[in-house]
Amino acid sequence: MMILAKLALGTATTLMVAGVYAFREGTVRVDVDEHREGGAHVHLWAPAAVVPMALRFVPDDKLRDVTEHSSEWAPLARIAAKELRKYPNTTFVEVEDGEQHVKVSTVGSKIQVDVTGPEEDVHVAVPLTMINDVIAQIAARQPAS
């Protein structure tokens, strides 16, 4: 009976540590709501750590176009993601055109894009640390010159 308790404790501890690791960078959130009758309502929340991990398994030939041009934009993107952390709750772009509204802002340590319109609403929030991790991985996979 004692061995079962130790196994259960070990399993619970492993799951807890894995959960903390997976969610250490926060979550990526994608919400899509269609306003028409029978419209789709998609709400996806995923650990941000999954994206850089999954990128490691993408074959180099699939990322060739991105990695060839990364030397041009990667340093700027890395600096931008780093500097955006200094503006935790700031709206950078807000556009209204009739019934459509687009807003790009930072909320805490995430960059958030909100698009609302008469047909659908789309909300995307991505942690800035995940953006840095993805940029670093793409830059590291750049072919040698």
Backbone as CSV, one residue per row, in Angstrom:
resi,resn,N_x,N_y,N_z,CA_x,CA_y,CA_z,C_x,C_y,C_z
1,MET,0.821,-1.193,0.000,0.000,0.000,0.000,0.872,1.266,0.000
2,MET,1.990,1.208,0.707,2.879,2.363,0.787,3.504,2.655,-0.581
3,ILE,3.798,1.614,-1.355,4.393,1.812,-2.675,3.410,2.520,-3.606
4,LEU,2.114,2.208,-3.495,1.108,2.882,-4.312,1.017,4.363,-3.964
5,ALA,1.109,4.674,-2.665,1.088,6.075,-2.238,2.300,6.817,-2.783
6,LYS,3.460,6.193,-2.762,4.665,6.830,-3.297,4.571,7.018,-4.811
7,LEU,4.031,6.036,-5.512,3.829,6.175,-6.962,2.849,7.296,-7.280
8,ALA,1.775,7.360,-6.512,0.787,8.422,-6.731,1.399,9.797,-6.470
9,LEU,2.170,9.909,-5.406,2.831,11.176,-5.087,3.831,11.554,-6.170
10,GLY,4.599,10.586,-6.647,5.565,10.855,-7.719,4.882,11.281,-9.005
11,THR,3.792,10.624,-9.344,3.037,10.982,-10.549,2.429,12.377,-10.425
12,ALA,1.827,12.667,-9.276,1.226,13.985,-9.061,2.287,15.081,-9.128
13,THR,3.438,14.844,-8.524,4.520,15.832,-8.547,5.027,16.058,-9.969
14,THR,5.185,14.965,-10.721,5.638,15.085,-12.108,4.643,15.879,-12.944
15,LEU,3.357,15.599,-12.786,2.332,16.342,-13.524,2.315,17.814,-13.140
16,MET,2.496,18.095,-11.862,2.510,19.483,-11.417,3.714,20.232,-11.998
17,VAL,4.883,19.624,-11.947,6.081,20.263,-12.500,5.933,20.463,-14.006
18,ALA,5.393,19.466,-14.708,5.177,19.598,-16.148,4.189,20.717,-16.448
19,GLY,3.154,20.842,-15.641,2.177,21.919,-15.825,2.782,23.293,-15.601
20,VAL,3.574,23.414,-14.550,4.243,24.693,-14.272,5.190,25.046,-15.409
21,TYR,5.951,24.064,-15.885,6.879,24.312,-16.994,6.124,24.723,-18.250
22,ALA,5.046,24.034,-18.556,4.292,24.316,-19.781,3.672,25.711,-19.752
23,PHE,3.241,26.154,-18.575,2.556,27.441,-18.480,3.445,28.556,-17.960
24,ARG,4.769,28.336,-17.868,5.655,29.344,-17.298,5.666,30.639,-18.100
25,GLU,5.474,30.545,-19.402,5.475,31.742,-20.239,4.075,32.301,-20.451
26,GLY,3.084,31.664,-19.889,1.723,32.126,-20.066,1.007,31.307,-21.123
27,THR,-0.049,31.887,-21.650,-0.859,31.170,-22.634,-1.029,31.998,-23.897
28,VAL,-1.196,31.291,-24.993,-1.598,31.903,-26.255,-3.108,31.744,-26.308
29,ARG,-3.804,32.831,-26.601,-5.262,32.783,-26.619,-5.768,33.230,-27.975
30,VAL,-6.637,32.424,-28.570,-7.285,32.778,-29.831,-8.776,32.555,-29.638
31,ASP,-9.562,33.607,-29.800,-11.013,33.526,-29.689,-11.632,34.055,-30.974
32,VAL,-12.497,33.249,-31.584,-13.208,33.660,-32.794,-14.689,33.395,-32.558
33,ASP,-15.498,34.434,-32.698,-16.944,34.321,-32.532,-17.632,34.884,-33.764
34,GLU,-18.349,34.030,-34.492,-19.133,34.476,-35.641,-20.529,34.841,-35.161
35,HIS,-21.057,35.954,-35.665,-22.335,36.464,-35.187,-23.537,35.932,-35.955
36,ARG,-23.307,35.236,-37.052,-24.449,34.730,-37.820,-25.047,33.516,-37.113
37,GLU,-26.273,33.183,-37.481,-26.938,32.036,-36.868,-26.169,30.755,-37.207
38,GLY,-25.883,29.976,-36.204,-25.108,28.758,-36.403,-23.624,29.021,-36.596
39,GLY,-23.185,30.247,-36.331,-21.785,30.606,-36.525,-20.870,29.900,-35.534
40,ALA,-19.627,29.777,-35.910,-18.637,29.087,-35.081,-18.198,29.953,-33.912
41,HIS,-17.899,29.301,-32.842,-17.324,29.943,-31.661,-16.109,29.108,-31.275
42,VAL,-14.934,29.604,-31.612,-13.697,28.888,-31.347,-12.934,29.641,-30.267
43,HIS,-12.612,28.944,-29.213,-11.843,29.519,-28.106,-10.703,28.563,-27.819
44,LEU,-9.496,28.967,-28.188,-8.321,28.118,-28.043,-7.345,28.778,-27.093
45,TRP,-7.000,28.075,-26.046,-5.984,28.519,-25.107,-4.931,27.433,-25.074
46,ALA,-3.682,27.800,-25.266,-2.599,26.812,-25.265,-1.397,27.395,-24.526
47,PRO,-0.615,26.546,-23.887,0.595,27.044,-23.228,1.545,27.635,-24.262
48,ALA,2.073,28.804,-23.967,2.982,29.470,-24.905,4.263,28.684,-25.107
49,ALA,4.648,27.867,-24.155,5.879,27.078,-24.282,5.763,26.022,-25.372
50,VAL,4.553,25.677,-25.770,4.348,24.644,-26.790,4.835,25.121,-28.161
51,VAL,4.659,26.390,-28.462,5.004,26.899,-29.796,6.503,26.789,-30.076
52,PRO,7.395,27.309,-29.213,8.823,27.131,-29.483,9.253,25.666,-29.487
53,MET,8.622,24.844,-28.627,8.955,23.419,-28.625,8.551,22.767,-29.941
54,ALA,7.376,23.093,-30.430,6.901,22.507,-31.691,7.754,22.983,-32.858
55,LEU,8.249,24.209,-32.792,9.077,24.755,-33.869,10.366,23.954,-34.039
56,ARG,10.848,23.360,-32.968,12.067,22.546,-33.045,11.881,21.324,-33.947
57,PHE,10.642,20.872,-34.105,10.368,19.680,-34.896,10.026,19.978,-36.347
58,VAL,9.968,21.267,-36.704,9.691,21.640,-38.089,10.974,21.441,-38.892
59,PRO,10.908,20.677,-39.983,12.120,20.444,-40.785,12.681,21.749,-41.353
60,ASP,14.006,21.801,-41.503,14.661,23.008,-42.006,14.151,23.424,-43.378
61,ASP,13.832,22.462,-44.240,13.363,22.832,-45.577,12.015,23.535,-45.533
62,LYS,11.210,23.294,-44.510,9.914,23.965,-44.380,10.073,25.408,-43.903
63,LEU,11.167,25.703,-43.224,11.418,27.062,-42.720,12.438,27.824,-43.554
64,ARG,12.812,27.281,-44.693,13.895,27.856,-45.497,13.644,29.329,-45.837
65,ASP,12.456,29.676,-46.329,12.188,31.067,-46.702,12.299,32.000,-45.509
66,VAL,11.776,31.572,-44.373,11.825,32.415,-43.181,13.254,32.579,-42.694
67,THR,13.991,31.492,-42.626,15.353,31.582,-42.095,16.294,32.342,-43.015
68,GLU,16.063,32.290,-44.326,16.929,33.027,-45.255,16.792,34.530,-45.079
69,HIS,15.612,34.994,-44.706,15.382,36.426,-44.560,15.412,36.891,-43.107
70,SER,15.680,35.979,-42.182,15.619,36.353,-40.768,16.698,37.344,-40.366
71,SER,17.825,37.339,-41.057,18.886,38.281,-40.684,18.435,39.724,-40.886
72,GLU,17.468,39.934,-41.768,16.962,41.285,-42.020,16.058,41.786,-40.901
73,TRP,15.168,40.928,-40.411,14.149,41.394,-39.478,14.292,40.881,-38.056
74,ALA,15.048,39.830,-37.832,15.128,39.232,-36.493,15.661,40.199,-35.429
75,PRO,16.742,40.947,-35.680,17.213,41.867,-34.636,16.170,42.924,-34.274
76,LEU,15.483,43.457,-35.277,14.450,44.460,-35.007,13.280,43.853,-34.243
77,ALA,12.859,42.672,-34.639,11.741,42.013,-33.961,12.100,41.673,-32.514
78,ARG,13.334,41.237,-32.280,13.770,40.909,-30.920,13.781,42.168,-30.043
79,ILE,14.294,43.269,-30.593,14.323,44.527,-29.838,12.906,45.013,-29.571
80,ALA,12.034,44.927,-30.579,10.651,45.378,-30.409,9.931,44.575,-29.332
81,ALA,10.084,43.254,-29.352,9.438,42.419,-28.340,9.974,42.729,-26.944
82,LYS,11.270,42.992,-26.851,11.876,43.326,-25.555,11.369,44.677,-25.054
83,GLU,11.314,45.651,-25.948,10.894,46.998,-25.551,9.396,47.081,-25.240
84,LEU,8.598,46.240,-25.890,7.155,46.267,-25.632,6.832,45.898,-24.188
85,ARG,7.723,45.160,-23.531,7.498,44.816,-22.123,7.493,46.057,-21.232
86,LYS,8.103,47.128,-21.690,8.158,48.359,-20.903,6.831,49.115,-20.949
87,TYR,5.922,48.693,-21.806,4.623,49.343,-21.953,3.526,48.322,-21.682
88,PRO,3.287,47.986,-20.393,2.423,46.857,-20.074,0.952,47.014,-20.465
89,ASN,0.430,48.191,-20.518,-0.974,48.378,-20.866,-1.109,49.602,-21.764
90,THR,-0.708,49.427,-23.012,-0.674,50.540,-23.958,-1.362,50.140,-25.249
91,THR,-2.139,51.063,-25.790,-2.754,50.843,-27.098,-1.862,51.495,-28.143
92,PHE,-1.433,50.700,-29.140,-0.546,51.201,-30.179,-1.297,51.592,-31.441
93,VAL,-2.295,50.822,-31.801,-3.084,51.110,-32.992,-4.540,50.873,-32.649
94,GLU,-5.376,51.828,-33.030,-6.817,51.654,-32.860,-7.496,52.314,-34.051
95,VAL,-8.238,51.516,-34.805,-8.880,52.000,-36.024,-10.351,51.622,-35.981
96,GLU,-11.202,52.591,-36.254,-12.637,52.327,-36.361,-13.084,52.753,-37.748
97,ASP,-13.813,51.861,-38.400,-14.353,52.142,-39.722,-15.775,51.602,-39.754
98,GLY,-16.728,52.470,-39.522,-18.114,52.031,-39.467,-18.318,51.103,-38.282
99,GLU,-18.739,49.873,-38.570,-18.985,48.895,-37.515,-17.757,48.043,-37.203
100,GLN,-16.657,48.239,-37.930,-15.455,47.451,-37.708,-14.480,48.214,-36.815
101,HIS,-13.836,47.474,-35.934,-12.917,48.082,-34.978,-11.706,47.172,-34.823
102,VAL,-10.510,47.746,-34.948,-9.260,46.997,-34.789,-8.429,47.707,-33.723
103,LYS,-7.892,46.904,-32.816,-7.073,47.458,-31.742,-5.876,46.544,-31.519
104,VAL,-4.678,47.130,-31.522,-3.442,46.405,-31.226,-2.855,47.053,-29.981
105,SER,-2.653,46.232,-28.951,-2.185,46.788,-27.686,-1.379,45.749,-26.917
106,THR,-0.756,46.219,-25.851,-0.149,45.288,-24.919,-1.037,45.259,-23.685
107,VAL,-1.209,44.064,-23.165,-1.961,43.861,-21.931,-1.072,43.022,-21.035
108,GLY,-0.504,43.652,-20.029,0.475,42.957,-19.193,1.705,42.646,-20.029
109,SER,2.075,41.386,-20.102,3.250,40.977,-20.871,2.859,40.300,-22.183
110,LYS,1.667,40.613,-22.677,1.195,40.020,-23.931,0.883,41.108,-24.935
111,ILE,1.045,40.760,-26.207,0.562,41.639,-27.259,-0.803,41.098,-27.656
112,GLN,-1.767,41.991,-27.789,-3.139,41.575,-28.035,-3.686,42.294,-29.260
113,VAL,-4.337,41.527,-30.126,-4.982,42.065,-31.313,-6.464,41.740,-31.202
114,ASP,-7.293,42.769,-31.229,-8.742,42.604,-31.145,-9.374,43.176,-32.400
115,VAL,-10.160,42.366,-33.085,-10.874,42.797,-34.281,-12.343,42.493,-34.053
116,THR,-13.175,43.524,-34.088,-14.608,43.317,-33.943,-15.305,43.881,-35.165
117,GLY,-16.322,43.178,-35.587,-17.074,43.616,-36.749,-18.482,43.044,-36.696
118,PRO,-19.292,43.405,-37.675,-20.680,42.934,-37.667,-20.807,41.421,-37.896
119,GLU,-19.821,40.809,-38.560,-19.917,39.379,-38.867,-19.196,38.489,-37.858
120,GLU,-18.073,38.983,-37.307,-17.328,38.168,-36.358,-16.412,39.025,-35.500
121,ASP,-16.030,38.458,-34.374,-15.046,39.055,-33.475,-13.863,38.098,-33.384
122,VAL,-12.657,38.644,-33.464,-11.440,37.836,-33.344,-10.533,38.508,-32.316
123,HIS,-10.079,37.709,-31.355,-9.177,38.209,-30.320,-7.997,37.256,-30.211
124,VAL,-6.782,37.801,-30.304,-5.560,36.997,-30.215,-4.638,37.667,-29.199
125,ALA,-4.123,36.869,-28.259,-3.165,37.368,-27.269,-1.971,36.419,-27.235
126,VAL,-0.766,36.991,-27.381,0.461,36.193,-27.456,1.483,36.789,-26.481
127,PRO,2.076,35.961,-25.610,3.104,36.465,-24.688,4.349,36.937,-25.448
128,LEU,4.900,38.037,-25.007,6.098,38.587,-25.644,7.302,37.660,-25.477
129,THR,7.371,36.921,-24.380,8.490,35.991,-24.200,8.455,34.884,-25.248
130,MET,7.261,34.455,-25.630,7.145,33.433,-26.663,7.626,33.977,-28.005
131,ILE,7.312,35.221,-28.284,7.764,35.846,-29.529,9.291,35.872,-29.559
132,ASN,9.910,36.248,-28.439,11.377,36.250,-28.356,11.953,34.862,-28.585
133,ASP,11.344,33.853,-27.988,11.833,32.476,-28.154,11.741,32.025,-29.611
134,VAL,10.645,32.331,-30.262,10.458,31.935,-31.664,11.460,32.657,-32.564
135,ILE,11.651,33.949,-32.330,12.605,34.718,-33.130,14.019,34.158,-32.949
136,ALA,14.380,33.845,-31.711,15.718,33.299,-31.444,15.913,31.954,-32.145
137,GLN,14.893,31.106,-32.136,15.019,29.809,-32.805,15.137,29.959,-34.312
138,ILE,14.357,30.865,-34.886,14.431,31.072,-36.338,15.799,31.630,-36.714
139,ALA,16.310,32.591,-35.929,17.625,33.159,-36.211,18.724,32.108,-36.068
140,ALA,18.584,31.205,-35.097,19.608,30.166,-34.899,19.619,29.161,-36.031
141,ARG,18.516,29.003,-36.719,18.438,28.033,-37.801,18.801,28.651,-39.149
142,GLN,19.242,29.892,-39.107,19.644,30.571,-40.344,20.843,29.852,-40.946
143,PRO,20.814,29.603,-42.252,21.947,28.912,-42.885,23.222,29.739,-42.794
144,ALA,24.341,29.055,-42.681,25.640,29.723,-42.615,25.942,30.384,-43.945
145,SER,26.477,31.602,-43.885,26.783,32.347,-45.124,28.121,31.975,-45.669
